[in-house]
Amino acid sequence: MFFVDLAEPWDVVRFMITSVNRNVTVSFKDSNLTVISGVITVPGGDVTRQHEVRYDDKGRRRIRHMEIRANDVVRFDTFKFRR
């Protein structure tokens, strides 16, 4: 498990995950570390497949942290942030 602390709050965060052998979970949190997205599960399977993870906070600009739980090696790519 690891946390990603964002320097500023965002409305939308999206990124790609690859090389997923086992399920990976992602949750987006506000500045108080309260989960605002629910838990998003990226299913394990074909390691060559890409999975998009996206959370849209509908203009409330509360996304400050991400918690990612993986039991294996995963790769992240193409992070995009929007206000």
FENTA-V317954 format. One record per run of one state. SS is the DSSP state (~ for helix, > for strand, _ for the rest). FROM is the first residue (numbers start at 1). TO is the last residue. If there is no record, write none. Layout:
# FENTA-V317954
ss->SS from->FROM to->TO
ss->SS from->FROM to->TO
This chain:
# FENTA-V317954
ss->_ from->1 to->1
ss->> from->2 to->10
ss->_ from->11 to->11
ss->> from->12 to->18
ss->_ from->19 to->23
ss->> from->24 to->29
ss->_ from->30 to->34
ss->> from->35 to->42
ss->_ from->43 to->50
ss->> from->51 to->56
ss->_ from->57 to->62
ss->> from->63 to->70
ss->_ from->71 to->74
ss->> from->75 to->82
ss->_ from->83 to->83
